[in-house]
Amino acid sequence: MVDYKKAYNKYHKQPKYKKDRAARNKARRKALKEGKVKKGGSFDVHHIDANPQNNSPKNIAITHRKSNRGQLKYRNRRKMYSA
């Protein structure tokens, strides 16, 4: 069973993670305003350098939800098996 209260207190409540979440939301809102994504759409705002607080236009890419949410696992796996 998942203890959501414990997870919130340990992770989501911390100031760093609140700032990261706010920066992600800000990037999403900007993309919505520019018409790059739609509300409820299947596209995500991807931060190329994996830093959610870096919202420069060069660091933002619009990717499909399926590929964007699997990238972190793939990136870590690639590091583990590379020489």
C-alpha positions in Angstrom: 0.0 0.0 0.0 1.3 3.5 -0.9 1.5 6.1 1.9 0.8 9.3 0.0 1.1 11.5 3.0 4.6 10.2 3.6 5.5 10.7 0.0 4.2 14.3 0.0 6.1 15.2 3.2 9.3 13.6 2.0 9.3 14.8 -1.7 6.5 17.1 -2.9 6.6 19.5 0.1 10.3 20.3 -0.1 11.1 23.9 -1.4 13.4 22.7 -4.3 10.7 20.4 -5.7 8.0 23.1 -5.3 10.2 25.4 -7.4 10.8 22.7 -10.0 7.1 22.0 -10.3 6.3 25.7 -10.6 8.9 26.1 -13.4 7.5 23.0 -15.2 4.0 24.5 -15.0 5.3 27.9 -16.2 6.9 26.3 -19.3 3.6 24.4 -20.0 1.5 27.6 -19.7 3.9 29.5 -22.0 3.6 26.7 -24.6 -0.2 26.7 -24.3 -0.3 30.5 -24.8 1.9 30.2 -27.9 -0.4 27.4 -29.3 2.4 24.7 -29.3 0.4 22.4 -27.1 -3.3 21.9 -26.3 -5.0 21.5 -22.9 -5.4 17.8 -22.3 -3.3 17.0 -25.4 -0.9 14.2 -25.8 2.2 16.4 -26.0 4.6 17.3 -23.1 7.0 20.2 -22.7 10.4 18.5 -22.6 13.4 20.1 -20.9 16.4 19.0 -23.0 19.0 19.3 -20.2 16.6 17.7 -17.6 16.7 20.9 -15.6 13.1 22.1 -15.1 14.2 25.6 -14.0 15.9 26.2 -17.3 13.1 27.5 -19.4 15.1 29.1 -22.2 13.7 28.5 -25.7 16.8 26.5 -26.7 16.1 24.1 -23.8 12.4 23.5 -24.5 11.1 20.9 -26.9 7.6 19.7 -27.5 7.5 15.9 -27.5 4.9 13.2 -27.4 3.9 12.2 -23.9 4.9 8.5 -24.4 8.4 9.3 -25.5 9.1 12.1 -23.0 8.1 10.2 -19.9 10.2 7.1 -20.8 13.3 9.1 -21.6 14.7 9.3 -18.1 14.7 5.6 -17.6 16.4 5.1 -21.0 19.0 7.8 -20.3 20.0 6.2 -17.0 20.1 2.7 -18.5 22.3 4.0 -21.3 24.8 5.4 -18.7 24.9 2.1 -16.9 25.8 0.0 -19.9 28.1 2.4 -21.7 31.9 1.9 -21.5 
